[in-house]
Amino acid sequence: MAILRNKLRPFSAALVGLAGFVVIAVCLVYGQSSGQTKNSCLDCHSALPDPLGVTQEKFSQDIHAQKGLTCASCHGGDPTSDDPDKAMSKKAGWRGKIDRKQIPELCGSCHSDPAYIRQFNPSLRTDQLGQYRTSVHGKRFAAGDTKVAVCTDCHSVHDLRAPGDLRSTVNPVNVANTCARCHADADYMKGYSIPTDQFAKYSASVHHQALAVRGDLSAPTCSTCHGNHGAAPPGIDKVQNVCSNCHAFQAQMYEKSTHKKAFDAASLPGCVVCHGNHGIAHPTDAYLGTGPEAVCMRCHTPGDKCDQARAGLQSSLSQLDEAIRSSDQVLRVAESSGMEVSEARLGQDQAQDSLTKARVTIHSFRTDLVDQDIQAGLKIAATNLQAGKDAMVERNYRRLGLGISIVAIGIVLAGLRLYIKKIES
Amino acid sequence: MFAALLHWLDERFDWDDLTAPLRHKTVPSHRLSYWYFLGGITLFLFVIQVLTGILLLLYYRPGANEAFESVQYIMTRVRFGWLVRSIHSWSANLMIFTAFAHMFSVLFLKAYRKPRELTWVTGVILLFLVMGFGFSGYLLPWNTLAFFATKVGTEITGQVPVVGKPMMIFLRGGEEVTGATLTRFFGFHVAVLPGLVTVLLLLHVLLVQRLGMSVPPKLEVQWTANPSAKREMRFLPNFLLRELMAWYVALGVLGALAAVFPWNLGVKADPFVSAPAGIKPEWYFLFMFQTLKLIPSKVWFIDGEVLGVLAFGLVGLLWILLPFFESDQPSHMKRWITGLSVFALAYVLGMSVYGYLAK
């Protein structure tokens, strides 16, 4: 025994360390398992059919579950008990199915509490309930209309995801579909006296194209113009304030224009008069024309002073557009011939910028301001066109040089062949 | 005038004696003699490379902020700069093509046999160095394609076990492809590689001059059996004049390509954008690139790419040593090498076409 003890002595420190490690590991494992909150609700509800069924898989997707909240956080009761009677007893604070009338207040009990919300997400706003009360939805709800949207209608329930999650019903790319669930349903909206074609129009709009097709998350969806929790129509006199959040330059021009005063006087909704609202199409220069897309002539009389200004503006835009196209064509041919015209190509972008700026300046409805941008663009386009033409002249010069060189090489080759023949004969 | 100059040289340097080997040198004349011109054309294109390269050096500035702009300046502002750069780029590609063609012609005509083993060895090493010229020169305009091709190329080098990572860092001048890589590649392109190639090229040409042109084995047997059937031409002036004609043709092709299809400059490299979709290396690396793409990610327990890189390294080494596998006596090995040559040519061509067409 003594011999064995002596032999083990060098390992005694290691054995003590190993024993310590085992004890700590057991404590950690026990601590971890005992720290987890038991949720017996899902044991039964995962087996129940809808609307009572909530599977573990579904609930695990919910942002609340991910933050450590359980069924009891909203429904009350004792999820640690395996006995359904105890788990769903009044004594344990069980509230059962949440009545629709209670939903905004129940959600607001946490989401309006900055101190509580801060521990999960310090940057999350806590004014949703306050905003909701000012919305059309909230006001009607307060008046007893339970058909209007409450929190769970838009955000979903039991699998509620953060707005940044692409699968969330309130992610920017899904918001329009979420609103359309009610607002595009003519039967559901019966009695509200508002149209139900907003979604159809929006789906064909330039904004939907940018958001859903190009994936540009800065493009507007319903909540961008109407608000989300405080959703309401912008109001006729406030439309330009909504649009100007993104279209700042156009708004600045419009604010100083004669149209602003005229539209205000006639109680016309600013931007919407020419561009529409939900179904905003990509504006074209044809808006200034006299064809089916024309917007000016809806109000103005043919031949009047404004009609003449309109014709001038359209002609200027067409002139610059045409000049850019012509330069583009020549530069494309030069480029496909291998000529280096990248500087002129860069210049084309500048000319295009001038055209875009002129189109923005149209909102000032001043021909002199638009003309400044047009002239700047025309000058750049002319320089680019000349660069393209010079490149083509250079290309032809090179080809002429090549032709002469090939003939010279051919003559030398023939001479060499003859000389070889001569010396070998 | 010319005779007087020759007399002047002869008086001082014994010119007649110096040039006697060239005057007495003969070249076999037969129906396959045309293949002899390929080596000379490759040499001619190398000279073009050196001359146009020196001219480009007058304006080119290595550096991430200057390289692209300086090449753009050469292409647009420098008189005949476009021609010099286009000829340099086209000539580089044609040189690699003729070097490959020269190597396969030597292989099929069995010109690598004893006593020309070292001519083959120096020739294959020269081909590898020329490909190195292509790889290093490709980055110098600092455009998007070059940037990402270099990134992929040096990453492949990094796959070599043990020495791969240090080699990659050495080539890049750091962990990533940056301006440091550009200056380093510039150094390889205009100093290191030209030095090595010049030495090996002189040795190669010296060996060719010393050992003369090889005659295909069947013809050699016929000529040995019947010496009167042997046909030869004098190197000076008969063969050289024909070679000169080949050079003129090459010059014409080069000029036509440069004038009709000036070498594209592309878009300036931006390390922060993602690589263009379907990026591929230059055509002469395409067969290796496509092979690496086709190897599964794991072959048994070895990483597929590592296996591919090691296999190419081994094949390259064996390729250099190829003549030493063939003995003087008729043997199975001779037929085996001929078969291998046909397979190698078909593989390089097939994989290159596949790589070009693959998405």
Interface residues (C-beta under 8 A of the other chain):
Chain A: G338 M339 E340 S342 E343 R398 R399 G401 L402 S405 I406 I409 G410 V412 L413 L416 R417 Y419 I420 I423 E424
Chain B: Q72 M75 T76 W82 L83 P237 N238 L241 R242 L244 M245 Y248 V249 L251 G252 G255 A256 A259 V260 F261 P262 W263 N264 L265
